Amino acid sequence: MSKFLVLLLSLCCLQPAHSAAAGTKTPILIGMIEGMSGPFANAGAAVQRNVQLAIERVNARGGVALPDGRHALQLRIFDNQQSVEESLTALHRATDLRIPFIIQGNSSAVALALVDAINKHNQRAPDQRVLFLNYSAVDPALTNEQCSFWHFRFDASADMRMHALTEVIKTDGRAKRVFLIGQDYSFGRLVAQAARSQLAAKRPDIEIVGDLLHPIGKVKDFAPYIAKIKASGADTVVTGNWGNDLTLLVKAARESGLNAKFYTFYGNGLGAPAAIGEAGVGSVRAVAEWHPNAGGKDSASDRFYQSFRQRYPQPQDDYVHLRMHLMVDMLASAIEQAGSTEAAKVAGELEGARFANAFHSAVMRASDHQLIQPLYVSVMRKLADGGIRFDNEGSGYGFKTELYLSGPATALPTSCRMARPD
C-alpha cells in the first residue's frame, strides 16, 4: 500500500538557513559522488548548491527525527572526475565510512556502474547496506532491465523527457528535417534512439537528416559539427547534451548563424542561455520538472526560486533543480517513517511515497523506483520583452512554459522485474 509523504513547504521553510537546528546527535551522512573537477565541474557545483540548500532547510526545521532524538543531515562530497573507476573508488571510501545514502546523477554510465557495485556490496555486507538516490542519470535501463531495489530515480528518464519534447515537435508544422546530435556514451545514444522512435510514431513525415555523436567532454570547437548541421538543411536540432558540451554547441550555432530550432534536455542553464543569446528567442526549448517562470507572480513557486537566489546571489550560481530539493525532503521523511537509517527500511518507505507542496506533486512508483512528476517544456524568451519575470544566470534571457504535462501524462511503461531482499 502506498505511503503518503505530504511535505508542505511553508513560507518560513522556503527561507535559507545556514545552521542546523537539530541537536548534537550523530549526523546522518549523505555521500555525493560527482564530477567536481574537469570539464563538467560546473554541473557538479550546481548539484552541490541545490543539495546543500535542501539539507539546510531540513536541518532548519529540526533535522530528522529518529527514536533517539533529532539528527542533522550532513553532506560528504567525493569527486569522481566524471570517471567510472573513480566513482567506484569513491563508493568504496563511502562504505568504509559507513555512509548509508549515496547520491549521484551526472552520467548514466557512472550510475549503472554504481547500481551494480551497490547490489554486490549490499549482498556481501547485509549489515552495512546503502541506498542509491539518483537525481540526474536518465538512462531508461536504470528503471527497466537494470532496475534495483537499492536505486531510486528522482529525474524523468530520457524516454520521458523525449516524450515531452516530441509532444511539442509533433504540433510544429515547420519541423520537417531533424538533426540529432549528442555525446558519445550510453546516454547520448539512448537520446538519439528515443528521438527516432518517438518522432516516427508521432510525426512520420519528419525526415532525420543527420545523427552525430561526439566525444564527451573533449570537443573544444563545435564549428565543424554545426557546419554539418547547416549542410544537412535541418530546421530542427534535438540534443541531450549537458554541461559545457551543450554551452559550446549552442555558442557555435549562434556564431555560425544556424537558423534552426533547438530542442534540448538542459538548454536552460549552465551558461547556455547567455551563449545562445538573441538567436535563441522563440527557438530554443528545454524540458524540466520545473523552471523559475512556472508559477504566477508572488506564487509559492516564485518564493521558492527567490529563496534560492537569496542563498546563492551570484548570477553564475543560478541553476535550480527542484528534483534535488524534493529528493532530500523525501529521504528525510522516509527515514522518519522508517524510524531508522537502515537501507531496506528506508527503501520500503520510499516505495509509493508521495510528495506535495504548494506548486508541485510527485509519487515514487514502487514497481521500478521511478519518480512520476510533471514536466514542463519551456521556450526561451527575452526578459526585456516583458513576457517572463525571471531570466537565467543574469543572461537577460529566461524560459516560458510552452507545454505542461501532468505526472500521469509523463509516465511510461516499465519492464522492471525487481529482485527484492528477503
C-alpha positions as CSV (number, residue, x, y, z in Angstrom):
1,M,0.0,0.0,0.0
2,S,1.4,3.4,-0.9
3,K,2.6,5.7,1.8
4,F,1.8,9.4,1.7
5,L,4.6,11.8,2.4
6,V,2.9,15.2,2.3
7,L,5.7,17.7,2.6
8,L,4.0,21.1,2.8
9,L,6.7,23.8,2.5
10,S,5.5,26.9,4.5
11,L,6.9,30.3,3.7
12,C,9.3,30.1,6.6
13,C,10.7,26.8,5.3
14,L,11.4,28.4,2.0
15,Q,13.9,30.8,3.6
16,P,17.6,29.8,3.6
17,A,19.1,28.5,6.8
18,H,22.9,28.4,7.4
19,S,23.0,26.4,10.6
20,A,21.3,23.2,11.7
21,A,18.6,23.4,14.3
22,A,19.0,19.7,15.1
23,G,20.6,18.6,18.3
24,T,24.1,17.2,18.8
25,K,23.2,13.7,17.8
26,T,25.5,12.0,15.2
27,P,24.6,13.4,11.8
28,I,23.1,11.3,9.1
29,L,25.6,11.3,6.3
30,I,24.8,11.6,2.6
31,G,27.6,10.8,0.2
32,M,27.6,12.7,-3.1
33,I,29.7,11.1,-5.8
34,E,30.0,13.7,-8.6
35,G,32.4,15.4,-11.0
36,M,33.7,18.4,-9.0
37,S,36.7,18.9,-11.3
38,G,37.3,18.6,-15.0
39,P,35.2,19.7,-17.9
40,F,31.9,19.2,-16.1
41,A,32.8,20.8,-12.8
42,N,30.2,23.5,-13.3
43,A,27.5,20.8,-13.3
44,G,28.8,19.2,-10.1
45,A,28.9,22.6,-8.4
46,A,25.3,23.2,-9.4
47,V,24.3,19.9,-7.8
48,Q,26.2,20.8,-4.6
49,R,24.4,24.1,-4.3
50,N,21.0,22.6,-4.7
51,V,21.6,19.6,-2.4
52,Q,23.3,21.7,0.3
53,L,20.4,24.2,0.4
54,A,17.9,21.3,0.6
55,I,19.8,19.9,3.5
56,E,20.0,23.2,5.3
57,R,16.2,23.5,5.0
58,V,15.6,20.1,6.6
59,N,18.1,20.9,9.4
60,A,16.5,24.3,10.0
61,R,13.2,22.7,10.8
62,G,14.9,20.4,13.3
63,G,16.6,17.8,11.3
64,V,15.4,14.2,11.0
65,A,13.5,12.7,14.0
66,L,14.6,9.2,15.0
67,P,13.7,7.3,18.1
68,D,16.8,8.6,19.9
69,G,16.2,12.2,19.0
70,R,16.8,14.6,16.1
71,H,19.7,14.3,13.7
72,A,21.1,16.8,11.2
73,L,21.7,15.7,7.7
74,Q,25.3,16.2,6.5
75,L,26.8,16.1,3.0
76,R,30.1,14.5,2.2
77,I,31.4,15.1,-1.3
78,F,33.5,12.7,-3.4
79,D,35.0,14.0,-6.6
80,N,34.8,11.2,-9.2
81,Q,36.2,13.4,-12.1
82,Q,33.4,12.0,-14.2
83,S,35.1,8.6,-14.2
84,V,33.5,5.3,-13.6
85,E,36.7,3.9,-12.0
86,E,37.0,7.0,-9.6
87,S,33.3,6.6,-8.8
88,L,33.7,3.0,-7.7
89,T,36.7,4.1,-5.6
90,A,34.6,6.8,-4.0
91,L,31.8,4.3,-3.3
92,H,34.3,2.1,-1.5
93,R,35.5,5.1,0.6
94,A,31.9,5.9,1.4
95,T,31.0,2.4,2.5
96,D,34.2,2.3,4.7
97,L,32.9,5.4,6.4
98,R,29.5,3.7,6.9
99,I,27.7,6.4,4.9
100,P,24.2,4.9,4.4
101,F,23.0,7.1,1.5
102,I,24.7,7.7,-1.8
103,I,23.5,10.3,-4.3
104,Q,24.8,10.8,-7.9
105,G,23.4,11.8,-11.2
106,N,25.7,13.4,-13.8
107,S,26.5,10.4,-16.1
108,S,24.3,7.4,-16.6
109,A,27.5,5.3,-17.2
110,V,28.5,6.1,-13.7
111,A,25.0,5.4,-12.3
112,L,24.9,2.0,-14.0
113,A,28.3,1.1,-12.5
114,L,27.2,2.2,-9.1
115,V,24.0,0.2,-9.2
116,D,25.9,-2.9,-10.0
117,A,28.5,-2.2,-7.2
118,I,25.9,-1.4,-4.6
119,N,23.9,-4.5,-5.4
120,K,27.0,-6.6,-4.8
121,H,28.0,-4.6,-1.7
122,N,24.6,-5.0,-0.1
123,Q,24.5,-8.7,-0.8
124,R,28.0,-9.1,0.6
125,A,27.5,-6.8,3.7
126,P,23.8,-7.0,4.7
127,D,24.5,-5.2,8.0
128,Q,26.1,-2.2,6.1
129,R,23.7,-1.8,3.2
130,V,23.4,1.5,1.3
131,L,20.7,3.2,-0.7
132,F,21.4,5.0,-4.0
133,L,19.4,8.1,-4.8
134,N,19.8,9.3,-8.4
135,Y,19.0,12.9,-9.3
136,S,20.0,13.1,-13.0
137,A,21.2,9.9,-14.6
138,V,18.3,9.3,-17.1
139,D,19.3,6.1,-18.9
140,P,15.9,4.2,-19.1
141,A,17.7,0.9,-18.2
142,L,18.1,2.1,-14.6
143,T,14.3,1.7,-14.1
144,N,13.8,-1.1,-16.7
145,E,16.1,-4.1,-17.3
146,Q,18.7,-3.0,-14.8
147,C,16.4,-1.7,-12.1
148,S,17.4,-2.4,-8.5
149,F,15.6,-2.3,-5.1
150,W,18.5,-0.2,-3.9
151,H,18.2,2.5,-6.6
152,F,15.6,5.4,-6.8
153,R,15.5,7.9,-9.6
154,F,14.2,11.4,-9.0
155,D,14.6,12.7,-12.5
156,A,12.5,11.7,-15.5
157,S,14.1,9.1,-17.8
158,A,15.5,10.0,-21.2
159,D,12.4,8.4,-22.8
160,M,10.1,10.5,-20.6
161,R,11.9,13.7,-21.3
162,M,11.9,12.9,-25.1
163,H,8.2,12.2,-24.8
164,A,7.6,15.7,-23.6
165,L,9.8,17.3,-26.3
166,T,8.2,15.3,-29.1
167,E,4.8,16.3,-27.9
168,V,5.8,19.9,-28.9
169,I,7.6,18.9,-32.1
170,K,4.6,17.0,-33.4
171,T,2.5,20.2,-33.4
172,D,5.2,22.2,-35.1
173,G,4.2,22.3,-38.7
174,R,7.5,23.9,-39.7
175,A,9.5,20.9,-38.4
176,K,10.4,18.9,-41.4
177,R,14.1,18.0,-41.2
178,V,15.6,17.0,-37.8
179,F,19.2,16.6,-36.9
180,L,20.2,14.6,-33.9
181,I,23.5,15.3,-32.1
182,G,24.7,14.0,-28.7
183,Q,27.5,12.8,-26.5
184,D,29.1,9.5,-27.4
185,Y,28.2,7.3,-24.5
186,S,25.2,5.3,-23.4
187,F,23.0,8.4,-22.6
188,G,23.7,10.2,-25.9
189,R,22.9,7.0,-27.9
190,L,19.7,6.5,-26.0
191,V,18.5,10.1,-26.6
192,A,19.0,9.5,-30.4
193,Q,17.1,6.2,-30.3
194,A,14.3,7.7,-28.3
195,A,14.0,10.7,-30.7
196,R,14.0,8.4,-33.8
197,S,11.3,6.1,-32.4
198,Q,9.0,8.7,-30.9
199,L,9.2,11.0,-34.0
200,A,8.5,8.1,-36.2
201,A,5.3,7.4,-34.2
202,K,4.2,11.0,-33.8
203,R,5.4,12.6,-37.0
204,P,6.2,10.0,-39.6
205,D,6.5,12.8,-42.2
206,I,9.6,14.2,-40.5
207,E,13.0,13.3,-42.0
208,I,16.0,12.6,-39.8
209,V,18.8,14.3,-41.9
210,G,21.7,13.6,-39.5
211,D,22.7,11.7,-36.5
212,L,26.1,12.5,-34.9
213,L,27.8,11.6,-31.7
214,H,30.9,13.4,-30.4
215,P,33.4,12.6,-27.6
216,I,32.0,13.6,-24.2
217,G,33.8,16.5,-22.6
218,K,36.6,16.6,-25.2
219,V,35.4,18.9,-28.0
220,K,36.5,22.5,-27.7
221,D,35.2,23.8,-31.0
222,F,31.8,22.6,-32.3
223,A,32.0,24.6,-35.5
224,P,32.7,21.5,-37.7
225,Y,29.6,19.8,-36.2
226,I,27.5,22.9,-36.8
227,A,28.7,23.1,-40.4
228,K,27.4,19.5,-40.9
229,I,24.0,20.5,-39.4
230,K,23.8,23.5,-41.7
231,A,24.8,21.5,-44.8
232,S,22.0,19.0,-44.0
233,G,19.3,21.6,-44.3
234,A,18.0,20.8,-40.9
235,D,15.3,23.1,-39.5
236,T,15.3,21.4,-36.1
237,V,18.1,20.1,-33.8
238,V,17.5,17.6,-30.9
239,T,20.2,17.2,-28.3
240,G,20.6,15.7,-24.9
241,N,24.0,17.5,-24.4
242,W,24.7,18.8,-20.9
243,G,27.3,20.9,-19.2
244,N,30.0,22.6,-21.4
245,D,29.2,20.2,-24.3
246,L,25.8,22.0,-24.6
247,T,27.2,25.5,-24.0
248,L,29.9,25.2,-26.6
249,L,27.4,23.6,-29.1
250,V,24.9,26.4,-28.9
251,K,27.6,29.0,-28.9
252,A,29.0,27.6,-32.2
253,A,25.4,27.5,-33.6
254,R,24.9,31.2,-32.7
255,E,28.3,32.2,-34.2
256,S,27.6,30.4,-37.4
257,G,24.1,31.9,-37.8
258,L,22.4,28.5,-37.8
259,N,18.7,29.1,-38.3
260,A,17.2,26.1,-36.6
261,K,15.1,25.3,-33.5
262,F,16.9,23.6,-30.7
263,Y,15.0,21.0,-28.6
264,T,17.2,20.3,-25.6
265,F,17.2,18.4,-22.3
266,Y,19.3,21.1,-20.5
267,G,19.3,24.3,-22.5
268,N,18.0,26.5,-19.6
269,G,21.2,26.8,-17.6
270,L,25.0,26.3,-17.0
271,G,25.8,29.2,-19.4
272,A,23.6,28.0,-22.3
273,P,21.2,31.0,-22.3
274,A,24.0,33.5,-22.5
275,A,25.8,31.5,-25.1
276,I,22.7,31.3,-27.3
277,G,21.7,34.9,-26.9
278,E,19.2,36.6,-29.1
279,A,19.3,33.8,-31.6
280,G,17.5,31.5,-29.1
281,V,14.5,33.6,-28.5
282,G,11.5,31.6,-29.6
283,S,13.8,28.9,-31.0
284,V,15.4,27.1,-28.0
285,R,13.4,24.8,-25.9
286,A,14.2,22.9,-22.7
287,V,12.4,20.2,-20.7
288,A,12.5,20.0,-16.9
289,E,10.3,19.1,-13.9
290,W,10.1,22.9,-13.1
291,H,11.5,26.2,-14.1
292,P,11.7,29.7,-12.5
293,N,8.8,31.1,-14.5
294,A,6.5,28.1,-14.0
295,G,4.4,29.8,-11.3
296,G,2.4,33.0,-11.2
297,K,3.5,36.3,-9.7
298,D,4.1,36.1,-6.0
299,S,3.3,32.4,-6.0
300,A,4.8,29.7,-3.8
301,S,6.9,28.7,-6.9
302,D,8.3,32.3,-7.0
303,R,9.1,32.3,-3.3
304,F,10.9,29.0,-3.7
305,Y,13.0,30.4,-6.5
306,Q,13.7,33.7,-4.8
307,S,14.8,31.9,-1.6
308,F,17.4,30.0,-3.7
309,R,18.6,33.3,-5.2
310,Q,18.9,34.8,-1.7
311,R,21.1,31.9,-0.7
312,Y,23.2,32.0,-3.9
313,P,23.1,35.6,-5.2
314,Q,25.8,35.3,-7.8
315,P,24.3,35.1,-11.3
316,Q,26.5,32.2,-12.3
317,D,25.1,30.1,-9.4
318,D,21.5,30.5,-10.7
319,Y,20.6,26.9,-11.8
320,V,17.8,25.4,-9.7
321,H,16.9,21.7,-9.7
322,L,13.6,21.3,-7.9
323,R,14.0,17.5,-8.0
324,M,17.1,17.6,-5.8
325,H,15.2,19.5,-3.1
326,L,12.3,17.1,-3.4
327,M,14.8,14.1,-3.2
328,V,16.3,15.4,0.1
329,D,12.8,16.1,1.6
330,M,11.5,12.6,0.6
331,L,14.6,10.9,2.0
332,A,14.3,12.8,5.3
333,S,10.6,11.8,5.6
334,A,11.3,8.2,4.7
335,I,14.0,7.9,7.4
336,E,11.5,9.3,9.9
337,Q,8.8,6.9,8.7
338,A,11.2,4.0,9.0
339,G,12.5,5.2,12.3
340,S,15.9,4.1,11.0
341,T,18.6,4.8,8.5
342,E,18.8,1.1,7.5
343,A,18.7,1.0,3.7
344,A,15.9,-1.7,3.3
345,K,13.6,0.0,5.8
346,V,14.1,3.4,4.2
347,A,13.6,1.9,0.7
348,G,10.3,0.4,1.9
349,E,9.1,3.8,3.0
350,L,10.2,5.5,-0.3
351,E,8.2,3.0,-2.4
352,G,4.9,4.5,-3.2
353,A,5.8,7.7,-1.3
354,R,4.1,10.9,-2.4
355,F,5.5,14.5,-2.3
356,A,3.3,17.6,-2.4
357,N,3.9,21.2,-1.8
358,A,2.1,24.3,-3.0
359,F,3.3,24.1,-6.6
360,H,4.5,20.5,-7.3
361,S,3.5,16.9,-6.6
362,A,5.1,13.6,-7.3
363,V,4.9,9.9,-6.5
364,M,7.7,7.3,-6.3
365,R,6.4,4.4,-8.5
366,A,7.0,1.2,-6.4
367,S,7.4,-1.2,-9.3
368,D,10.6,0.4,-10.7
369,H,11.5,3.2,-8.3
370,Q,10.9,5.9,-11.0
371,L,9.6,9.2,-9.7
372,I,6.5,10.3,-11.6
373,Q,6.1,14.1,-11.6
374,P,5.0,16.8,-14.0
375,L,7.3,18.0,-16.9
376,Y,7.4,21.4,-18.5
377,V,8.7,22.2,-22.0
378,S,9.7,25.9,-22.0
379,V,10.8,28.2,-24.7
380,M,13.5,30.9,-24.5
381,R,12.3,34.5,-24.1
382,K,14.0,37.9,-23.6
383,L,13.5,39.4,-20.2
384,A,13.3,42.9,-21.6
385,D,10.3,41.9,-23.7
386,G,8.2,41.6,-20.6
387,G,6.8,38.1,-21.1
388,I,8.7,36.5,-18.2
389,R,9.6,37.6,-14.7
390,F,13.0,35.9,-14.3
391,D,16.0,35.4,-16.5
392,N,18.6,32.6,-16.1
393,E,22.1,33.3,-14.7
394,G,21.7,37.1,-15.3
395,S,21.8,36.5,-19.0
396,G,18.8,38.6,-19.8
397,Y,17.1,35.5,-21.2
398,G,14.7,33.1,-19.5
399,F,12.1,30.5,-20.3
400,K,8.3,30.5,-20.6
401,T,6.1,27.4,-20.4
402,E,5.0,26.1,-23.7
403,L,3.7,22.7,-22.7
404,Y,2.8,21.3,-19.2
405,L,2.4,17.6,-18.7
406,S,0.9,16.3,-15.5
407,G,2.7,13.5,-13.7
408,P,0.4,10.7,-15.1
409,A,0.9,12.1,-18.6
410,T,4.7,11.6,-18.3
411,A,4.6,8.0,-17.1
412,L,5.7,5.3,-19.5
413,P,5.5,1.5,-19.1
414,T,8.4,-0.3,-17.3
415,S,9.9,-3.7,-17.9
416,C,11.5,-3.8,-14.4
417,R,11.5,-7.2,-12.7
418,M,12.8,-6.1,-9.4
419,A,14.6,-8.6,-7.1
420,R,13.7,-7.7,-3.5
421,P,15.7,-8.6,-0.4
422,D,14.5,-11.3,1.9
